[in-house]
Every structure is written in C-alpha cells, then in structure tokens.
Amino acid sequence: MDTSEKITGSRRHFLASSAWGLSTLATSWLIQNQKEILAAPPSAKLRQHSFDLKAKEPNFPSKAKAMISMFMQGGPSHVDLMDPKPTLAKFHMKKYPGKVKYDDVGNASDKVFNGPWKFKKHGKCGTEISELLPGLASIVDDVTIIRSMHTDVNNHNQSIRALHTGKILPGRPTMGSWVTYGLGAETDQLPAYVAMTDPSGEPVEGYGNWSNGWLPSMFQATVVRPREPRILNLQTPAHLKGKTQDRYLEYLRTLNKNHADSRKGEFDLQSRMASFELAAKMQTAAKEALDISKETKKTLEMYGIGVKETDEYGKRCLIARRLVERDVRFVQIFTGNQYWDHHGNIINSLPKSCKKVDIPGTALVKDLKQRGLLDSTIVHWGGEMGRLPVIQNEKNIGRDHNTYGFSHWIAGGGFKGGMTYGQTDEFGHKAIENKVSHNDFQKTVLHLFGLDSDKLTYFRNNKNQSLIDGQKSRLVKEIIA
C-alpha cells in the first residue's frame, strides 16, 4: 500500500470514529501522518506547483460542463438490448460458423442463441430498441447509440480499468479525476466528483472505479452511500452547533495554514486540508442536495420512485440530477457487483436488470432536458463489455463475456441525438465498422469538456502522464453535434 492509500484509509477511519464528526480535524494527527511524506520530499520541479479545486479555463470552448455516467457493471447483453441481429434467429440453436473467444471455456457452447425479446423501431430516427428497454425507446431521438465499443480484454477487471482509467493496469486515475483535475469545481459547497454505489455492494474493482490514482487525492470521488445517511457524520453534535464550531474551525484553519506554509509542495497535505474545508461546508449543502422530499409527485413518479423495482435506482438518478444542478462536475452511478454478468439464467435475469435501471436512467435524460441542463450535461449508460452470441451453460442458458464489440448509449453535452454509430458483425461478436475503443471514447468526452487529452498531463516519474498516455486514439467527430 502506498503513502497516499495509507493517508486516505487513515482519514476515512478518523472521520468515521471521531466524536466531533466531520468538523473534528486534529492538528496533531495531521502532523503525525505527514512524517512519511516529509521523509521523501518531492522534486524541485513538483515544488513549483500547487493544486486546488478552483474553477479553471478549458483548453478551448467546451460544450459540456458536467457528466453523469451510469455504469452497468458486469456487461449488458447488447445483442438482446440495442444491437439487433436477425442472423441470430436464422442460426438459433445451430453451430456458430466462426471462431469464438470464450472467457469460460469449461461451460462454453458453439450453439447460437437468439433471445426471445423483440426489437422495434422508435422515434423519428427509427432506431431499433429491444422491448426490454421501453424507457430508452422513448428518448432515442436524444441519444447516440454506439454499437462498436471494444476494449479487447476479455475480463471484467481489465476492461473496467481500460474504460475508467485508459489502461488495463491498476492504480491509475479515473476519467472523473482527470476532468476535475483539468477543470476544477464550479462549487466550493459540494464535492466536484461523486460516486454513488449500489446497496448490494461495490462493483468489481471497488475503489478503483473512482480513484484519483497518482493524482493528488483531492481529485478522488466522494462516495455517496446508497442508503440513509448517504454521507456519514454530516450532523453537527448539538453542543458544538453555531458559534462554538465556527470559532473552533477558524482556529484550526489558522493552525493548518501555518503547518502547510512550512511544508510547501506537500500535495497530500494540501488535499487533506481542502477536504476538511469542504466537509464543514457540506454540513448544510450536502444535506439539502441529497434531500429529495421537496421534489414534485410528478418528478418522483417519472423516476420510478415508489415502485418496488425502480425505487432505489430512481432515487440515485434523481440525486445525480440534483447534484449536477448544484454544479457538481462528475457523477458516477454504479450497479452492484456483477449485476449484468449473466453467465446463466439470462431469460429471467436480463429483464430484471433492465427493469431496475431503464426507466430511472431515461427519466434522468428527460428531466435534464426539461430543465435546460441536457445541452451541458453528458449522460452515459454502459458496462465494461457485452455478451457473446452463443450459449453458455446449456442447462441454464446464459452468455459469456464479449469485449470485442458491445454497445453504450450517450446523450447531451454536445453529443448528437437520434443516431446509431458503428457496427458489429452479423452475429454481434466483433466490432467491424467505425470501431470505438475506450481511448477513443475518453478522448471524445474530454474534447467536449474543452480538454485536449494530449495536453491534460501530470508530471510523474520524470515524465508527463495523461489519461490516454500515448496510446492510439481518435476523436470520434461523427457523434459530436
């Protein structure tokens, strides 16, 4: 475990156990935990810099100010949802005529499986969508469906890392961290970067899905819990409220500043102090932002709140809109561990998974649009992979991993609506036309934020490093409005 991870872990433990809650920020603890950092001071080059979350100008005019990513961990079956393949019906239960790259060879089959769900054209654009996604069908004119995504690493962990951090190696900063590093925050009352986890547990890779990696820790996401209280220790103890806490925080601010002034270039110290300042402000701002009780009945119903299957996910989607509305820069909404990993029982499991997220996720697009926020907010839906066109587990039919061609949908923030882009082969196994890699997708998102992926760098190990880090990539201009 490196120094930054130790500090982050210590901070979480301290804040969780302290009787003072978020307002208790012990200076002696700060000093003690700086010893390891001070033993290895940063280079002179790094000492010339400092980092903060103040709003920064983009490299060029931007179209997007915020992004909400709904990450479907496990891999939704694109051929059953938004990439119709009539050939599957022709070959149903017959031998697949080509080669298949299996992940689970032991349970593999070469029999083609055509799902029972029907596709139909929707919207003015006529995009074909499965009956499992009626919500998506209702917004297709605002959406681009990318049918040629690929990471080509047929494993959950590596594909997740590729999509979030640019490479399959662990320990790198996520795209949310890069965006907040490049642009800062538009509010000092709430975190710039928020991750919202599922009540069933964290997704595969856990913390790595929203990690700052080797960027300063102020660019890591703040996790909002799936149940109340969504952020712990926001409530100030009664005996500390008002002027007592204000005086305490002002005194602590002075001590912290004096401590930091004598340790220039200590980025983790800067980050921790910034998080302490934010914590105090969040006592009011976060409670208000996370409170959906004043939303209208119509809005709650639109998100599926009050309906068993959609209630929980609907609340998180609505909170995401409230956060962006209050100038939070980047929000991730996760499904639980392997929620879409349908190696078996896909007939029952896939409809259940769709029912949870489809209506709430598309309500988010509709709600942002009616509030005039969609043009400046990127909304993204997709997982780290799709599924194969053949059967896995013949006794309990499922589909194995497929990272060679799968689908995402994206709306707002400068992306075109009412179109499909890219194509997989006739079975939906591999992307063959207008392929979009994880790095292509990242480059395009950063571009819409007004960030040049080659110029957004961090000096580390005697070189400038970036999200894409010299890997082959292209700006997907065809899907930009």
Buried (B, 14 or more C-beta within 10 A) or exposed (E): EEEBEEBBEBBEEBBEEBEBBBBBBEBEBBBEBBEEBEEEEBEEEEEEEEBEBEBBEBBEEBBBBBBBBBBBBBBBBBBBBBBBBEBBEEBEEEEBEEEBBBBEEEBBBBBBBBBEBEBEEBBEBEBBBBBBBBBBBBBBBBBBBBBBBBBBBBBBBBBBBBBBBBBBEEEBBBBBBBBBBBBBBBBBBBBBBBBBBBEEEBBBBEBBBBBBBBBBBBBBBBBBEBEEEBBEBBEBBEEBEEEEBEEBBEEBBEBBEEBBEEBEBBBBBBBBBBBBBBBBBBBEBBBEBBEBEEBEEEBBEBBBBEBEBBBBBBBBBBBBBBBBBBBBBBBBBBBBBBBBBBBBEBBEBBBEBBBBBBBBBBBBBBBBBEEEBBBBBBBBBBBBBBBBBBBBBBEEBBBBBBBBBBBBBBBBBBBBBBBBBBBBBBBBBBBBEBBBBBBBBBBBBBBBBBBBBBEBBBEEEEEBBBBBBEBEBEBBEEBBE
